[in-house]
């Protein structure tokens, strides 16, 4: 695909997956440009690498520009003017996931998949394996490498494998991780059975080792032909690698790890929640399997603060403000549970539902998950690229949850935090849309008081 290609254009270049690939290809000598709807911090990072980024998506961005390959994300519709020009002029086009596979399949790829937990697991794996100098493309900003991507100098390539549109089936990984398999993206897949079939194909395509979570994946009864399966668990000591004696003290989670009968010692995590103990197990497995210095691996895992937007503390002075990407009911539930175990004071959740389709398909699950907050404020549903043909709203969620749950504007939420700035409470801003921007704006305003 990349032979005889020089000029590559990314439509939706500010996306975490898109920007990572754009950086890698620019560093590899390709002429890279792209567009997106608004500027983001990553925009300047790419411009500093010589990547031309257009703000706004119009035909003029791509017309007569000598584009050899047009890369587009799932958010780009057929009505997009850039996309329409590319199609009408028979210019080669490729989805982001297919391009990732094209690059990754040349390496000893380690693909991290799952309905959730992908970004944390792949980011922690990237940090743990830094001594191996891997190529990295993940879905979040990793402070240790100051980016969401990295040019490597070895045979290893770590990346997230996206099941949302089945693009992960282009990848033929040497190694894979599956954190869980749950219903999501039903607007694309239709049924949970279809999602399971996709994961079966992905796991069976793994050439060497597929490491799966025994606590979650085993429950869905996948029909697998791959004989190179490794199981990890935080509950079942029959797993190939498991954690035991999990305990929390002063915000640090400690646990012992046993791999195939060998006790690898005690590991410590700074990021909260038993789900993150689980996420660390495939990381520890591969680090040990690849012969990493395990003393350094333990140090890196302890220092790992998570990728941006994964329980990221952005303000801590009288109150704490947490920015978190949780947008699936399971993610919401485990994040609230982790906050209750870790934080002092009330846990107040500001949740922005993401997509009308997801809110409709998982309405009752969201109601159950969000009930565990001490206090709950909802923002209007973030539409993403959808029209509301599902007849659902945040007001409907609030009514079903009951109690003091309410839908508020950004201004009302900011006033609430300012008036309670010395309360000792924790405010967890959750969602995959604009809620992160709101959290950071409020944190910046509080810094000025």
GUVOMI-259409 format. One record per residue (C-alpha): x negated, y, z negated; residue in one letter. Coordinates in steps of 0.2 Angstrom, whole numbers, plus 5000, padded with zeros to 4 digits. Example, Ala and Ser with C-alpha at 12.3 -4.5 7.8 and 13.67 -1.06 7.14 Angstrom:
493849784961A;493249954964S;
***
This chain:
500050005000X;498650124996X;497550085011X;497550225024X;498350335011X;497550505006X;498950625002X;500150564988X;501750664982X;502650624966X;504450684965X;504750694946X;502950714942X;503150774924X;503950604919X;502750514907X;502550364918X;502350474934X;501150594926X;500050444920X;499950374938X;499650544946X;498150574934X;497350404938X;497550424957X;496950604956X;495350544947X;495150404959X;494950534973X;496750544981X;497450714985X;498950724973X;500450844972X;502150834965X;503650924959X;504850934944X;506351044938X;505451124923X;503651154917X;503051044902X;501451044893X;500950894904X;501151014919X;499551114914X;498550964911X;498850904928X;498551074936X;496851074927X;496450914936X;496850994953X;498550924955X;499751054963X;501451054954X;502951134961X;504351184949X;505951154958X;506351024971X;506651094988X;506251025006X;504851155008X;503851064995X;503550915006X;503950985024X;502350975035X;501250935021X;500450785028X;501150665015X;500650485017X;501550415002X;503050484992X;503250414975X;504950444966X;505650404949X;507350324945X;508050504941X;507850554960X;509450534969X;509750514988X;510450684989X;508750764982X;508150874996X;506350814995X;506950634996X;508150665011X;506650745020X;505550595017X;506850475023X;507350575039X;505550585044X;505050405040X;503750445028X;503150295017X;504050295000X;503850194984X;504650184967X;503550224952X;503650054945X;503149974962X;501650094963X;501150044945X;501149864950X;500149894966X;498749964955X;498949854940X;498949694949X;497149714954X;496649704936X;496849594920X;498449684917X;499249684900X;501049724902X;502149774887X;504049744890X;505549744879X;507149844876X;506249954863X;504549964855X;503649964872X;502850134869X;502250104851X;501549934855X;500649984871X;499950144863X;499350044848X;498649914859X;497750044869X;496950114854X;496449944846X;495649894863X;494650064866X;493049974864X;493549874880X;493750034890X;495449984897X;496450084910X;497950154901X;499750204907X;500950214893X;502650314890X;502050434877X;500550544872X;499250454862X;498250584851X;496750464851X;496450484870X;497350654871X;498450594885X;499750464891X;498450384903X;496650354904X;495350304918X;494550144912X;492950054915X;493349874913X;494449734920X;495849774908X;497449884912X;498749914899X;500449984904X;502249984899X;503349874910X;505049954913X;506549844913X;507849984916X;507849964935X;506949794936X;505349884942X;504449774930X;504649624941X;503449694954X;502049674941X;501149504940X;500249524924X;498849414917X;499549454900X;501249514893X;502149564878X;503949554875X;504549644859X;506449604861X;507849574874X;509449664871X;510849744881X;510349914888X;510450004905X;512049904909X;512450044922X;511049954932X;511149774926X;512949754924X;512849614911X;511749554897X;511549394907X;510749484921X;509549564909X;509049394902X;508749334920X;507549474923X;506549444907X;506449264912X;505649304929X;504449434921X;503849314907X;503749164920X;502649274931X;501349304917X;499749204923X;498849184906X;499749224890X;501449294886X;501649334868X;503449354862X;504349404846X;505049254838X;506149354827X;507149434842X;506749354859X;506949174853X;508749214848X;509349254865X;508849074872X;507949124887X;507648984900X;505748984903X;504548884913X;502948974907X;501948854896X;500748984890X;501949064877X;501349134860X;502549174847X;502349314834X;503449344819X;503649444802X;504849314796X;504349144802X;502749064797X;502848934810X;502449064823X;500749064831X;500349234823X;501349304808X;501249434795X;501549394776X;501549484760X;502249644768X;502249794755X;502349984755X;501350094744X;501150284745X;501750284763X;500550144769X;501249974774X;500049834770X;500149654776X;499149494779X;498949414796X;498849234800X;498349174818X;498448994822X;498048944804X;496649074802X;496949214790X;496249374798X;496449474782X;497449624777X;497949764789X;498649934785X;499850044795X;500150224792X;501750224803X;503350164793X;504450014795X;504349834796X;504749844815X;503049924817X;502249784807X;503049674821X;502349784834X;500649774828X;500549584829X;500349564848X;499049704847X;498049604833X;498249444843X;497449514859X;496149614850X;495549454841X;495749354857X;494649474867X;493349474854X;493549644848X;492649704832X;494049674820X;493349784806X;493549934819X;495249864825X;495849874807X;495250054805X;496050104822X;497650034817X;497650124800X;497250284809X;498550264822X;499950394819X;501050334834X;501350404851X;502150574852X;504050564848X;503850394839X;504250454821X;503150604823X;503050724808X;503050894816X;503450994800X;503050964782X;503251104770X;504751104758X;505650994770X;505050864783X;505550864801X;505350704811X;505450694830X;505950524836X;506450454853X;507650324846X;509150324858X;509750134857X;510750084842X;509449954837X;508150094837X;509250214828X;509550084814X;507750034811X;507150214811X;508450264798X;507950114788X;506150154789X;506550334784X;507450284768X;505950174763X;504650304767X;505450474763X;505950564748X;507550664747X;509050644758X;508850574776X;509850694787X;509950634805X;510250754820X;510650634834X;510850684853X;511750534862X;510850494878X;511850464894X;513750444894X;513550264900X;512450214886X;513650294873X;515150214881X;514350034882X;513650044864X;514950154856X;515350044841X;513549994839X;513050184838X;514450204825X;513750064814X;511950114816X;512250304812X;513250274796X;511650234787X;511050414787X;511350514771X;512050654782X;512350654801X;512450794814X;512850764832X;512350864847X;513350854863X;512950704874X;511350724885X;511950684903X;510250644911X;510750614929X;512550554925X;514250624927X;515550594913X;516550464922X;516650364906X;517850474895X;516650484880X;516050624869X;515050664853X;516650724846X;517350544848X;515850474839X;516050594825X;517850554823X;517550364823X;516150374810X;517150494799X;516550574783X;515550734784X;514950694802X;515150844814X;514550904831X;513551064830X;512651184841X;510851214841X;511051384832X;512051304818X;510751164816X;509351294815X;510251394802X;510551244792X;508751194791X;508251374787X;509451384773X;508851224766X;506951244769X;506451204751X;507751064748X;506450924750X;507550834762X;506950744778X;507750794795X;507550664808X;507950724826X;508350574837X;508650554855X;507850544873X;508450714879X;508350894874X;508350864855X;506450854854X;506351034861X;507551094848X;506551004834X;504951084839X;505751254841X;506451254824X;504751194817X;503951334825X;505151464818X;504951394801X;503151414802X;503351594804X;504451624788X;
***
